[in-house]
């Protein structure tokens, strides 16, 4: 398992930096994709958490949203150009 992932506890509220690290430590992302993590997905996570969703569940929901919306990343991985 990635060392970054071992250090970040998704059962506790995530900082923007840790949230971003959960993605960038595993995936090669373009600057535009990192910007989306910062400006779309982290605010989504924060909204879930602010509205009473447990941190781990907020992380899982946001991660699943990311996976479903950012299909080009999956295609790059599948094609060996991650």
N, C-alpha and C positions, 0 to 999 in steps of 0.2 A: 504494500500500500504506500502511496505517496506520503512523504514525511509531512508535508503541509496539511494533508487531510487528517493525519494522526493528531496534530496539534490543535485543530479547530474543533470545538465542541458545538455542534449544531443544536444541541439541547438548550443552549444559552443564547440570548440575543446576539446577533452577529453585527459587528461593525462593518462599515462599507468596505474597508480594506480586506477583512477576513472573508466577507461574502464574495468579493471579486476574486480572491485567491482560490476559493473553492473551484472556480471555473478555470482560471488561468494556469493553475498548477497542473491541470489535466489535459488541457486543450490548447492547440495553437490557434489563437484568435487574432483577427485583424484589429487595427485600431478602432475601426467602426463598430466591431462586435463588442470590444471592451467598453466603448462609450455606451452602447445599448445596455450592457450589464449595469453600468453606473447610473444611467439616466432613465432606464425603463424597468429593469428587473429588480434592482435594489429598492427603488420606491414601491414596487409591487410587494416585495417581501415586507417592507416596513409598514405598509398599509395593512397587510394581513395581521402582522404582529400587534400593531396599534389597536386593532379591532378584536383582540382577544384570542387570536389563534396562537397556539403554543409555538415557540421558536422552531422546533424540529419540524412541525407540520407546515409552518409557513415556508421553511426552507424547501421541503419536499414539494409543496405545491408550486413554488416559484421555479424550482429546478425542472419539474415536469412541464411547466408552461414554456420554459426556455427550450427544452428538447423538442416540443411539438411545434414551436414557432421558428426555430433556427435550423431548418432542415438542411441548409447548405453545409453546415458544420458536419453533420452526419455523413453527407455525401463525400466530403473531403476525407473524412476518416476511412470510409468504406473504400475509397479509391486510392488510399495510401498516401495522400498528400496533406496529412494533418500536421 
